[in-house]
Amino acid sequence: MWAIKRTNGICLVQDPAEAEFADMPQNVLNDIVSARRARLREMSALIKQLSINPLPPELPVPEELQMEASLTEQMMSNINSLKKIPKRSDFNCPDWSGGMWAVKNDPVHRYRCHTGHVYTERRLADQQGESLEASIWVSIRMLEERHNLLLTMAGHAKDGGGDQPLVTIQQQRAAAMNRHIKRLKEVLLQLAHQSGV
């Protein structure tokens, strides 16, 4: 929509109140002051009216928009071409962990990687949160396995009349694992609370 606006096009979105994904049209309305909204039942009449009226004068497509459209069509970005559009960011692509570039002159604040993934700032934050949560769940699972293994080893040592200090050490290690598990679960609850889940 911002590309359409930059070339003097008309931005029309469905009223967020009735849209299936309200954030999409609402983001356009937030970022593009002149964007128009319409209810779905009004859309065809409005489009017909807009097509009858004289259109605003066409502006040339900025070079960076042409290049970005070309990169999107190719589905794989050339790193040297990509460097002409944005500046290097401090973020990595959530899909493949490579570096990302911040797109210049874009009020939506988008990021691209050279494999073609594109994220708005908000979507990047959401994706990072999801990846972080998944990583913590993996850590919890591994710690729980370690906890259970240590308790099993302590049980075998105890049943076999083994070394009592070894049994105590394994039990202490298992208790430490349990504390780490509880802390990580607390972190997950805090993340879920912060994201509004």
TORPA-4810 file (N, C-alpha, C, O; in nm, 3 decimals):
<nodes>
NODE_1_0.082_-0.120_0.000_0.000_0.000_0.000_0.086_0.126_0.000_0.053_0.225_-0.065_M
NODE_2_0.199_0.120_0.075_0.287_0.236_0.077_0.348_0.259_-0.061_0.367_0.373_-0.102_W
NODE_3_0.378_0.151_-0.133_0.431_0.164_-0.269_0.326_0.228_-0.360_0.359_0.313_-0.442_A
NODE_4_0.201_0.188_-0.344_0.091_0.247_-0.423_0.080_0.395_-0.392_0.065_0.478_-0.482_I
NODE_5_0.086_0.429_-0.265_0.075_0.568_-0.223_0.189_0.652_-0.279_0.168_0.765_-0.324_K
NODE_6_0.310_0.597_-0.277_0.427_0.671_-0.325_0.420_0.702_-0.474_0.483_0.796_-0.522_R
NODE_7_0.342_0.623_-0.548_0.327_0.648_-0.691_0.195_0.719_-0.721_0.147_0.720_-0.834_T
NODE_8_0.136_0.778_-0.615_0.014_0.859_-0.625_-0.111_0.776_-0.654_-0.208_0.827_-0.710_N
NODE_9_-0.107_0.650_-0.617_-0.225_0.566_-0.635_-0.325_0.586_-0.522_-0.297_0.657_-0.426_G
NODE_10_-0.440_0.524_-0.536_-0.547_0.536_-0.437_-0.547_0.409_-0.351_-0.551_0.298_-0.404_I
NODE_11_-0.542_0.427_-0.221_-0.540_0.314_-0.128_-0.679_0.295_-0.069_-0.733_0.385_-0.004_C
NODE_12_-0.735_0.178_-0.090_-0.869_0.145_-0.043_-0.862_0.013_0.033_-0.810_-0.086_-0.018_L
NODE_13_-0.916_0.012_0.155_-0.915_-0.111_0.236_-1.055_-0.141_0.289_-1.140_-0.053_0.300_V
NODE_14_-1.075_-0.266_0.323_-1.200_-0.307_0.387_-1.203_-0.251_0.528_-1.100_-0.243_0.595_Q
NODE_15_-1.320_-0.211_0.574_-1.337_-0.161_0.709_-1.286_-0.267_0.808_-1.333_-0.380_0.806_D
NODE_16_-1.191_-0.230_0.894_-1.137_-0.328_0.989_-1.243_-0.392_1.078_-1.226_-0.505_1.124_P
NODE_17_-1.352_-0.320_1.103_-1.457_-0.373_1.191_-1.520_-0.501_1.137_-1.573_-0.581_1.214_A
NODE_18_-1.514_-0.521_1.005_-1.575_-0.642_0.949_-1.473_-0.733_0.882_-1.509_-0.838_0.829_E
NODE_19_-1.346_-0.695_0.883_-1.243_-0.776_0.817_-1.209_-0.899_0.900_-1.211_-0.894_1.023_A
NODE_20_-1.178_-1.008_0.833_-1.141_-1.131_0.903_-1.012_-1.112_0.982_-0.999_-1.162_1.094_E
NODE_21_-0.916_-1.039_0.922_-0.791_-1.006_0.989_-0.783_-0.854_0.999_-0.727_-0.788_0.912_F
NODE_22_-0.840_-0.800_1.105_-0.856_-0.655_1.119_-0.725_-0.578_1.122_-0.720_-0.462_1.082_A
NODE_23_-0.618_-0.642_1.169_-0.489_-0.573_1.177_-0.440_-0.527_1.041_-0.378_-0.421_1.030_D
NODE_24_-0.467_-0.604_0.938_-0.414_-0.570_0.805_-0.470_-0.436_0.754_-0.391_-0.346_0.725_M
NODE_25_-0.601_-0.420_0.743_-0.650_-0.290_0.698_-0.624_-0.179_0.799_-0.603_-0.064_0.761_P
NODE_26_-0.626_-0.212_0.928_-0.602_-0.109_1.031_-0.460_-0.054_1.022_-0.438_0.066_1.042_Q
NODE_27_-0.365_-0.141_0.994_-0.227_-0.095_0.978_-0.214_0.002_0.861_-0.140_0.100_0.869_N
NODE_28_-0.285_-0.026_0.752_-0.283_0.066_0.637_-0.342_0.201_0.678_-0.286_0.306_0.648_V
NODE_29_-0.455_0.198_0.747_-0.519_0.323_0.791_-0.431_0.400_0.888_-0.430_0.524_0.887_L
NODE_30_-0.356_0.329_0.971_-0.265_0.395_1.066_-0.147_0.460_0.996_-0.103_0.568_1.034_N
NODE_31_-0.096_0.393_0.892_0.027_0.438_0.827_0.005_0.531_0.708_0.092_0.610_0.674_D
NODE_32_-0.112_0.522_0.646_-0.139_0.603_0.527_-0.264_0.686_0.553_-0.376_0.637_0.546_I
NODE_33_-0.240_0.813_0.583_-0.349_0.902_0.627_-0.460_0.911_0.522_-0.578_0.917_0.558_V
NODE_34_-0.424_0.913_0.395_-0.525_0.932_0.290_-0.595_0.803_0.248_-0.681_0.807_0.159_S
NODE_35_-0.561_0.691_0.308_-0.626_0.564_0.271_-0.775_0.571_0.304_-0.816_0.629_0.404_A
NODE_36_-0.853_0.511_0.217_-0.999_0.510_0.236_-1.043_0.372_0.281_-0.983_0.270_0.247_R
NODE_37_-1.151_0.372_0.358_-1.207_0.245_0.405_-1.349_0.233_0.353_-1.417_0.332_0.329_R
NODE_38_-1.394_0.109_0.338_-1.532_0.085_0.295_-1.575_-0.052_0.345_-1.494_-0.143_0.360_A
NODE_39_-1.704_-0.064_0.372_-1.759_-0.194_0.407_-1.763_-0.279_0.280_-1.768_-0.226_0.169_R
NODE_40_-1.759_-0.408_0.298_-1.752_-0.498_0.183_-1.869_-0.475_0.086_-1.849_-0.479_-0.036_L
NODE_41_-1.988_-0.453_0.139_-2.105_-0.434_0.051_-2.097_-0.303_-0.027_-2.165_-0.287_-0.129_R
NODE_42_-2.014_-0.207_0.019_-1.999_-0.078_-0.049_-1.881_-0.078_-0.146_-1.868_0.014_-0.226_E
NODE_43_-1.797_-0.179_-0.139_-1.670_-0.178_-0.210_-1.686_-0.168_-0.362_-1.618_-0.087_-0.425_M
NODE_44_-1.774_-0.249_-0.420_-1.786_-0.248_-0.567_-1.835_-0.114_-0.619_-1.785_-0.065_-0.721_S
NODE_45_-1.931_-0.053_-0.550_-1.981_0.079_-0.594_-1.872_0.184_-0.583_-1.860_0.271_-0.669_A
NODE_46_-1.793_0.178_-0.478_-1.685_0.274_-0.458_-1.577_0.258_-0.564_-1.526_0.357_-0.616_L
NODE_47_-1.543_0.134_-0.595_-1.443_0.109_-0.700_-1.494_0.159_-0.835_-1.419_0.219_-0.912_I
NODE_48_-1.622_0.136_-0.863_-1.682_0.185_-0.988_-1.674_0.337_-0.993_-1.638_0.394_-1.096_K
NODE_49_-1.709_0.402_-0.882_-1.705_0.549_-0.876_-1.561_0.600_-0.897_-1.538_0.696_-0.971_Q
NODE_50_-1.465_0.535_-0.831_-1.326_0.576_-0.846_-1.276_0.558_-0.989_-1.194_0.637_-1.036_L
NODE_51_-1.324_0.455_-1.057_-1.279_0.430_-1.194_-1.340_0.528_-1.294_-1.284_0.550_-1.401_S
NODE_52_-1.454_0.587_-1.259_-1.518_0.686_-1.345_-1.453_0.823_-1.329_-1.435_0.896_-1.426_I
NODE_53_-1.417_0.856_-1.205_-1.356_0.987_-1.177_-1.215_0.994_-1.236_-1.150_0.891_-1.254_N
NODE_54_-1.169_1.115_-1.266_-1.030_1.128_-1.314_-0.932_1.078_-1.207_-0.948_1.106_-1.088_P
NODE_55_-0.834_1.005_-1.251_-0.734_0.953_-1.159_-0.631_1.061_-1.126_-0.609_1.152_-1.206_L
NODE_56_-0.569_1.050_-1.010_-0.462_1.147_-0.978_-0.346_1.129_-1.075_-0.329_1.020_-1.131_P
NODE_57_-0.266_1.232_-1.095_-0.153_1.218_-1.188_-0.056_1.110_-1.140_-0.024_1.100_-1.022_P
NODE_58_-0.011_1.030_-1.236_0.078_0.919_-1.203_0.219_0.972_-1.175_0.269_1.058_-1.247_E
NODE_59_0.280_0.920_-1.071_0.418_0.956_-1.038_0.510_0.843_-1.081_0.468_0.727_-1.083_L
NODE_60_0.635_0.874_-1.116_0.727_0.765_-1.153_0.754_0.674_-1.033_0.757_0.718_-0.919_P
NODE_61_0.772_0.548_-1.063_0.800_0.450_-0.958_0.944_0.470_-0.912_1.036_0.463_-0.993_V
NODE_62_0.966_0.496_-0.781_1.102_0.513_-0.732_1.188_0.389_-0.760_1.138_0.277_-0.760_P
NODE_63_1.317_0.412_-0.782_1.408_0.304_-0.819_1.408_0.191_-0.716_1.410_0.073_-0.753_E
NODE_64_1.405_0.228_-0.586_1.411_0.121_-0.485_1.286_0.035_-0.487_1.293_-0.084_-0.454_E
NODE_65_1.169_0.093_-0.524_1.048_0.012_-0.535_1.057_-0.082_-0.655_1.015_-0.198_-0.646_L
NODE_66_1.111_-0.033_-0.766_1.129_-0.119_-0.883_1.221_-0.236_-0.850_1.194_-0.350_-0.886_Q
NODE_67_1.330_-0.205_-0.781_1.425_-0.310_-0.745_1.364_-0.410_-0.649_1.386_-0.531_-0.662_M
NODE_68_1.288_-0.360_-0.552_1.228_-0.452_-0.454_1.125_-0.541_-0.521_1.115_-0.659_-0.489_E
NODE_69_1.046_-0.484_-0.614_0.949_-0.565_-0.689_1.021_-0.673_-0.770_0.975_-0.787_-0.777_A
NODE_70_1.133_-0.636_-0.830_1.211_-0.731_-0.909_1.266_-0.843_-0.820_1.262_-0.960_-0.857_S
NODE_71_1.316_-0.806_-0.703_1.367_-0.907_-0.610_1.257_-1.002_-0.565_1.280_-1.123_-0.554_L
NODE_72_1.138_-0.949_-0.541_1.025_-1.032_-0.498_0.985_-1.129_-0.609_0.955_-1.245_-0.582_T
NODE_73_0.986_-1.080_-0.734_0.950_-1.166_-0.847_1.050_-1.281_-0.863_1.011_-1.392_-0.898_E
NODE_74_1.178_-1.253_-0.836_1.281_-1.356_-0.852_1.278_-1.459_-0.739_1.336_-1.567_-0.753_Q
NODE_75_1.210_-1.427_-0.628_1.197_-1.516_-0.512_1.330_-1.541_-0.441_1.332_-1.614_-0.341_M
NODE_76_1.439_-1.485_-0.488_1.569_-1.500_-0.425_1.646_-1.373_-0.454_1.666_-1.339_-0.571_M
NODE_77_1.690_-1.304_-0.352_1.754_-1.175_-0.370_1.904_-1.189_-0.386_1.968_-1.268_-0.317_S
NODE_78_1.958_-1.112_-0.476_2.101_-1.100_-0.490_2.151_-1.005_-0.382_2.097_-0.895_-0.369_N
NODE_79_2.252_-1.045_-0.305_2.297_-0.963_-0.193_2.342_-0.826_-0.239_2.313_-0.727_-0.172_I
NODE_80_2.412_-0.817_-0.352_2.459_-0.688_-0.400_2.343_-0.598_-0.440_2.347_-0.477_-0.415_N
NODE_81_2.239_-0.654_-0.501_2.121_-0.576_-0.535_2.048_-0.532_-0.408_2.000_-0.419_-0.398_S
NODE_82_2.041_-0.624_-0.312_1.970_-0.595_-0.188_2.032_-0.478_-0.114_1.961_-0.400_-0.050_L
NODE_83_2.164_-0.465_-0.122_2.233_-0.357_-0.050_2.192_-0.219_-0.100_2.209_-0.120_-0.029_K
NODE_84_2.138_-0.210_-0.221_2.097_-0.081_-0.275_1.964_-0.034_-0.218_1.935_0.085_-0.219_K
NODE_85_1.883_-0.125_-0.168_1.750_-0.090_-0.117_1.755_-0.051_0.031_1.714_0.059_0.067_I
NODE_86_1.805_-0.140_0.117_1.803_-0.109_0.259_1.942_-0.092_0.317_2.043_-0.098_0.246_P
NODE_87_1.946_-0.070_0.445_2.073_-0.071_0.518_2.075_-0.194_0.607_1.971_-0.244_0.649_K
NODE_88_2.193_-0.242_0.635_2.210_-0.363_0.716_2.151_-0.339_0.856_2.175_-0.234_0.916_R
NODE_89_2.077_-0.435_0.907_2.019_-0.423_1.041_2.095_-0.513_1.138_2.185_-0.587_1.099_S
NODE_90_2.058_-0.505_1.263_2.119_-0.589_1.367_2.041_-0.719_1.388_2.072_-0.795_1.480_D
NODE_91_1.941_-0.744_1.303_1.852_-0.858_1.324_1.880_-0.970_1.226_1.930_-0.948_1.115_F
NODE_92_1.847_-1.092_1.268_1.859_-1.209_1.183_1.721_-1.257_1.140_1.622_-1.237_1.211_N
NODE_93_1.717_-1.318_1.023_1.591_-1.372_0.971_1.546_-1.489_1.058_1.623_-1.582_1.080_C
NODE_94_1.422_-1.486_1.108_1.373_-1.596_1.191_1.362_-1.729_1.116_1.363_-1.835_1.177_P
NODE_95_1.352_-1.722_0.983_1.334_-1.844_0.905_1.464_-1.917_0.874_1.465_-2.039_0.864_D
NODE_96_1.575_-1.842_0.859_1.700_-1.912_0.825_1.821_-1.859_0.901_1.932_-1.908_0.880_W
NODE_97_1.802_-1.761_0.989_1.905_-1.710_1.081_2.013_-1.624_1.016_2.107_-1.584_1.084_S
NODE_98_2.002_-1.595_0.888_2.097_-1.505_0.823_2.061_-1.359_0.850_1.954_-1.330_0.904_G
NODE_99_2.151_-1.269_0.812_2.131_-1.127_0.837_2.014_-1.069_0.759_1.973_-1.121_0.655_G
NODE_100_1.961_-0.958_0.812_1.850_-0.889_0.745_1.888_-0.743_0.721_1.977_-0.688_0.785_M
NODE_101_1.817_-0.683_0.624_1.836_-0.542_0.592_1.707_-0.466_0.621_1.597_-0.516_0.597_W
NODE_102_1.722_-0.344_0.672_1.607_-0.257_0.698_1.577_-0.178_0.571_1.665_-0.109_0.519_A
NODE_103_1.454_-0.187_0.520_1.417_-0.119_0.396_1.411_0.031_0.420_1.349_0.077_0.516_V
NODE_104_1.476_0.108_0.332_1.481_0.253_0.346_1.349_0.317_0.303_1.275_0.259_0.224_K
NODE_105_1.321_0.434_0.356_1.206_0.517_0.316_1.073_0.444_0.327_0.984_0.463_0.244_N
NODE_106_1.059_0.361_0.427_0.934_0.287_0.444_0.881_0.311_0.586_0.943_0.266_0.682_D
NODE_107_0.769_0.381_0.600_0.717_0.411_0.734_0.669_0.288_0.810_0.651_0.293_0.932_P
NODE_108_0.648_0.178_0.739_0.602_0.054_0.804_0.719_-0.013_0.876_0.698_-0.096_0.965_V
NODE_109_0.841_0.021_0.838_0.963_-0.037_0.895_0.968_-0.188_0.866_0.934_-0.271_0.951_H
NODE_110_1.011_-0.219_0.745_1.020_-0.359_0.702_1.165_-0.404_0.695_1.257_-0.324_0.682_R
NODE_111_1.182_-0.537_0.704_1.313_-0.600_0.699_1.310_-0.713_0.597_1.212_-0.786_0.587_Y
NODE_112_1.420_-0.726_0.520_1.431_-0.831_0.418_1.559_-0.910_0.439_1.659_-0.857_0.487_R
NODE_113_1.553_-1.038_0.403_1.676_-1.116_0.396_1.700_-1.148_0.248_1.610_-1.131_0.166_C
NODE_114_1.820_-1.196_0.214_1.849_-1.215_0.072_1.782_-1.339_0.013_1.788_-1.361_-0.108_H
NODE_115_1.719_-1.422_0.098_1.646_-1.537_0.042_1.502_-1.501_0.007_1.429_-1.583_-0.047_T
NODE_116_1.462_-1.376_0.038_1.329_-1.330_-0.003_1.229_-1.311_0.108_1.118_-1.263_0.083_G
NODE_117_1.263_-1.347_0.232_1.169_-1.327_0.342_1.159_-1.178_0.375_1.260_-1.106_0.378_H
NODE_118_1.036_-1.132_0.398_1.012_-0.992_0.432_0.925_-0.987_0.557_0.825_-1.058_0.567_V
NODE_119_0.965_-0.903_0.652_0.891_-0.890_0.778_0.867_-0.743_0.809_0.956_-0.660_0.793_Y
NODE_120_0.746_-0.711_0.854_0.725_-0.581_0.915_0.789_-0.588_1.053_0.817_-0.697_1.105_T
NODE_121_0.813_-0.472_1.111_0.874_-0.469_1.244_0.791_-0.548_1.345_0.845_-0.623_1.426_E
NODE_122_0.660_-0.531_1.337_0.571_-0.600_1.431_0.574_-0.751_1.411_0.579_-0.828_1.507_R
NODE_123_0.571_-0.793_1.284_0.573_-0.937_1.255_0.707_-0.999_1.296_0.711_-1.112_1.344_R
NODE_124_0.816_-0.923_1.277_0.947_-0.972_1.318_0.951_-0.993_1.469_1.004_-1.093_1.518_L
NODE_125_0.894_-0.898_1.544_0.889_-0.911_1.690_0.806_-1.033_1.730_0.845_-1.108_1.820_A
NODE_126_0.691_-1.052_1.664_0.607_-1.169_1.692_0.681_-1.299_1.664_0.677_-1.394_1.743_D
NODE_127_0.750_-1.302_1.548_0.822_-1.424_1.509_0.936_-1.453_1.605_0.960_-1.569_1.640_Q
NODE_128_1.007_-1.348_1.649_1.113_-1.367_1.747_1.057_-1.426_1.876_1.117_-1.516_1.936_Q
NODE_129_0.941_-1.374_1.919_0.877_-1.425_2.040_0.841_-1.573_2.027_0.860_-1.651_2.120_G
NODE_130_0.787_-1.610_1.910_0.750_-1.750_1.888_0.874_-1.839_1.888_0.872_-1.949_1.945_E
NODE_131_0.982_-1.792_1.824_1.107_-1.870_1.821_1.166_-1.885_1.960_1.215_-1.991_1.998_S
NODE_132_1.161_-1.776_2.036_1.214_-1.779_2.173_1.135_-1.878_2.258_1.194_-1.957_2.333_L
NODE_133_1.004_-1.874_2.246_0.920_-1.966_2.323_0.949_-2.112_2.285_0.957_-2.199_2.372_E
NODE_134_0.965_-2.137_2.154_0.995_-2.274_2.110_1.130_-2.320_2.165_1.144_-2.435_2.205_A
NODE_135_1.229_-2.231_2.166_1.361_-2.265_2.218_1.356_-2.298_2.367_1.422_-2.390_2.414_S
NODE_136_1.276_-2.220_2.440_1.265_-2.245_2.584_1.197_-2.380_2.610_1.236_-2.452_2.701_I
NODE_137_1.094_-2.414_2.528_1.029_-2.543_2.545_1.127_-2.658_2.518_1.124_-2.760_2.588_W
NODE_138_1.214_-2.641_2.418_1.316_-2.744_2.390_1.409_-2.757_2.510_1.442_-2.868_2.551_V
NODE_139_1.449_-2.643_2.567_1.538_-2.645_2.685_1.470_-2.715_2.803_1.534_-2.794_2.873_S
NODE_140_1.342_-2.686_2.824_1.269_-2.750_2.934_1.264_-2.901_2.914_1.287_-2.978_3.007_I
NODE_141_1.235_-2.943_2.790_1.228_-3.087_2.763_1.362_-3.154_2.791_1.367_-3.262_2.850_R
NODE_142_1.472_-3.090_2.747_1.605_-3.148_2.769_1.640_-3.152_2.917_1.699_-3.249_2.965_M
NODE_143_1.604_-3.046_2.991_1.631_-3.044_3.135_1.549_-3.150_3.208_1.597_-3.213_3.302_L
NODE_144_1.423_-3.170_3.163_1.340_-3.273_3.227_1.397_-3.412_3.201_1.396_-3.498_3.290_E
NODE_145_1.448_-3.435_3.080_1.511_-3.564_3.052_1.635_-3.583_3.140_1.657_-3.691_3.194_E
NODE_146_1.714_-3.478_3.153_1.835_-3.485_3.238_1.796_-3.511_3.383_1.858_-3.593_3.451_R
NODE_147_1.693_-3.440_3.431_1.643_-3.458_3.567_1.603_-3.603_3.591_1.641_-3.664_3.691_H
NODE_148_1.526_-3.658_3.497_1.479_-3.796_3.511_1.594_-3.896_3.505_1.594_-3.995_3.579_N
NODE_149_1.691_-3.870_3.418_1.807_-3.960_3.407_1.888_-3.959_3.537_1.930_-4.065_3.584_L
NODE_150_1.910_-3.841_3.595_1.985_-3.832_3.720_1.915_-3.907_3.833_1.979_-3.976_3.912_L
NODE_151_1.781_-3.893_3.839_1.706_-3.966_3.942_1.714_-4.117_3.918_1.725_-4.195_4.013_L
NODE_152_1.708_-4.158_3.791_1.720_-4.301_3.758_1.857_-4.354_3.798_1.868_-4.463_3.854_T
NODE_153_1.961_-4.277_3.768_2.097_-4.318_3.805_2.113_-4.328_3.957_2.176_-4.420_4.008_M
NODE_154_2.055_-4.231_4.028_2.063_-4.235_4.175_1.990_-4.358_4.228_2.037_-4.425_4.320_A
NODE_155_1.873_-4.388_4.168_1.797_-4.506_4.210_1.874_-4.634_4.186_1.874_-4.723_4.271_G
NODE_156_1.939_-4.645_4.070_2.017_-4.766_4.040_2.136_-4.781_4.135_2.168_-4.891_4.181_H
NODE_157_2.201_-4.667_4.163_2.315_-4.672_4.256_2.270_-4.714_4.395_2.338_-4.790_4.464_A
NODE_158_2.154_-4.662_4.437_2.102_-4.693_4.571_2.059_-4.839_4.579_2.091_-4.908_4.676_K
NODE_159_1.986_-4.887_4.475_1.938_-5.026_4.474_2.053_-5.126_4.468_2.045_-5.237_4.521_D
NODE_160_2.161_-5.086_4.401_2.274_-5.176_4.387_2.371_-5.169_4.503_2.479_-5.227_4.498_G
NODE_161_2.331_-5.098_4.608_2.418_-5.086_4.723_2.542_-5.003_4.692_2.649_-5.022_4.750_G
NODE_162_2.524_-4.912_4.598_2.637_-4.831_4.554_2.678_-4.725_4.654_2.629_-4.718_4.767_G
NODE_163_2.768_-4.646_4.609_2.831_-4.540_4.687_2.726_-4.435_4.725_2.670_-4.369_4.637_D
NODE_164_2.698_-4.417_4.856_2.598_-4.321_4.902_2.632_-4.177_4.861_2.542_-4.102_4.823_Q
NODE_165_2.759_-4.135_4.869_2.790_-3.998_4.822_2.752_-3.977_4.676_2.709_-3.868_4.638_P
NODE_166_2.768_-4.082_4.590_2.729_-4.071_4.450_2.578_-4.055_4.438_2.531_-3.975_4.357_L
NODE_167_2.503_-4.130_4.516_2.357_-4.118_4.517_2.317_-3.975_4.555_2.232_-3.915_4.490_V
NODE_168_2.379_-3.922_4.659_2.349_-3.786_4.705_2.381_-3.683_4.598_2.303_-3.590_4.576_T
NODE_169_2.494_-3.699_4.531_2.534_-3.605_4.424_2.432_-3.607_4.311_2.393_-3.501_4.261_I
NODE_170_2.389_-3.726_4.270_2.291_-3.737_4.160_2.158_-3.673_4.201_2.094_-3.605_4.121_Q
NODE_171_2.117_-3.695_4.324_1.993_-3.635_4.373_2.003_-3.483_4.379_1.907_-3.414_4.346_Q
NODE_172_2.118_-3.431_4.419_2.138_-3.286_4.424_2.135_-3.225_4.284_2.078_-3.119_4.261_Q
NODE_173_2.199_-3.296_4.190_2.198_-3.249_4.051_2.055_-3.250_3.995_2.015_-3.158_3.923_R
NODE_174_1.980_-3.353_4.028_1.840_-3.360_3.982_1.758_-3.246_4.041_1.674_-3.187_3.973_A
NODE_175_1.782_-3.215_4.168_1.711_-3.103_4.233_1.747_-2.971_4.165_1.661_-2.884_4.148_A
NODE_176_1.874_-2.955_4.127_1.917_-2.832_4.057_1.847_-2.822_3.921_1.803_-2.714_3.881_A
NODE_177_1.838_-2.937_3.850_1.768_-2.938_3.722_1.623_-2.896_3.740_1.568_-2.821_3.659_M
NODE_178_1.561_-2.945_3.846_1.420_-2.913_3.873_1.402_-2.763_3.896_1.304_-2.704_3.850_N
NODE_179_1.497_-2.701_3.967_1.489_-2.555_3.989_1.499_-2.480_3.857_1.428_-2.382_3.836_R
NODE_180_1.589_-2.525_3.768_1.603_-2.460_3.636_1.474_-2.475_3.554_1.431_-2.382_3.486_H
NODE_181_1.414_-2.592_3.562_1.289_-2.616_3.489_1.182_-2.520_3.537_1.112_-2.459_3.456_I
NODE_182_1.169_-2.506_3.669_1.067_-2.416_3.725_1.092_-2.272_3.680_0.997_-2.200_3.647_K
NODE_183_1.220_-2.228_3.680_1.253_-2.091_3.638_1.214_-2.068_3.491_1.157_-1.965_3.457_R
NODE_184_1.247_-2.165_3.407_1.215_-2.151_3.265_1.064_-2.148_3.241_1.016_-2.074_3.155_L
NODE_185_0.990_-2.227_3.318_0.844_-2.224_3.305_0.788_-2.089_3.349_0.691_-2.039_3.292_K
NODE_186_0.851_-2.029_3.450_0.810_-1.893_3.493_0.838_-1.792_3.383_0.758_-1.702_3.358_E
NODE_187_0.953_-1.807_3.316_0.987_-1.717_3.204_0.882_-1.731_3.093_0.837_-1.631_3.037_V
NODE_188_0.843_-1.854_3.062_0.741_-1.876_2.960_0.609_-1.809_2.997_0.544_-1.748_2.912_L
NODE_189_0.570_-1.820_3.123_0.446_-1.755_3.168_0.455_-1.604_3.154_0.358_-1.539_3.114_L
NODE_190_0.572_-1.547_3.186_0.590_-1.403_3.171_0.585_-1.361_3.025_0.524_-1.259_2.992_Q
NODE_191_0.647_-1.440_2.935_0.642_-1.410_2.793_0.500_-1.415_2.741_0.458_-1.329_2.663_L
NODE_192_0.426_-1.517_2.784_0.287_-1.530_2.740_0.205_-1.411_2.790_0.120_-1.359_2.718_A
NODE_193_0.229_-1.369_2.913_0.157_-1.254_2.969_0.190_-1.126_2.893_0.101_-1.046_2.864_H
NODE_194_0.318_-1.106_2.859_0.360_-0.985_2.787_0.304_-0.980_2.646_0.273_-0.872_2.595_Q
NODE_195_0.289_-1.097_2.583_0.237_-1.099_2.447_0.084_-1.099_2.444_0.024_-1.097_2.336_S
NODE_196_0.022_-1.103_2.561_-0.124_-1.095_2.567_-0.193_-1.227_2.545_-0.314_-1.230_2.522_G
NODE_197_-0.118_-1.338_2.551_-0.178_-1.470_2.531_-0.256_-1.510_2.655_-0.314_-1.618_2.658_V
</nodes>
